[in-house]
Amino acid sequence: MKVYRYFTGTDDVHFCARVTRALNEGYELYGAPTMTFNGKEVIVGQVVIKEVKDDSEIPQGLKDALQDC
């Protein structure tokens, strides 16, 4: 099973830290990053994915959402 996460936020060190943490948890970058300007600051987005063997590695919030699908 693949786990999908999409990070969005202001283009700053905090956004980079969130993506870096995910990469160190075994996620891989997927596709090109996105960028937009909201009139005040640059907003960025990046998809990361991770192959997991079983659902014990899936974050609880995502498990709950998958059951609602």
N, C-alpha and C positions, 0 to 999 in steps of 0.2 A: 504494500500500500504506500502511496505517496502522500506526504503531508504538504500542504500549500499554505504559505503565509505571504501577505502583501503588506509591506511597511510603507507608511506615508508620513510625511511631516516636513517641518521646516528644514531647509538644507543647512544643517549645523552639525556640530560635534555630537550632539545627542542622537540625531538620526544615524550618523555613522556608527556610534557605539551600539545601537540596537541591531543594526545589520551585522556588525562585527561579532556580537555575541551569538547571533543565530549561526553565522559561519563556523564559529568555534564549537557550537553544539551539533555540528554535522550537516547543517543545511548547505545548499549550493545555490549560487545565483542562477536565476532563470530569466532569460530574455534581457532586453535592454532596460535601463532605468527610465523613468518618466520624469519630466520636469514641467512645471507651469509657474506662472507669476500671478499672484493674486492682487497686484497693485501695490503691495507693500514688501513682500518677501517671496523668495523662490521656494516653492513646495516641490518635494521630490517623492518618488515612489520606487520601490524595488520588490520584485517577487523573488522569494526563495522557496526551494522545495527540498524535501528530505525523504529518502526511501526508508521505511520502517518495516520491521519483520512482523510486529504484532501491535495491537492497540495499546499496549502498556506504554509506548513511547509517544502516543498522541496526547496533546494537551487536553485537560478535562473539558474546557469550554468548547473545543472543537468536537470532542466525542459527543457532547450534549447536542450540538448543532447537527451533527451527522444523523443522530437518531430522529431529529425533527424533519429531516428531508424525505 
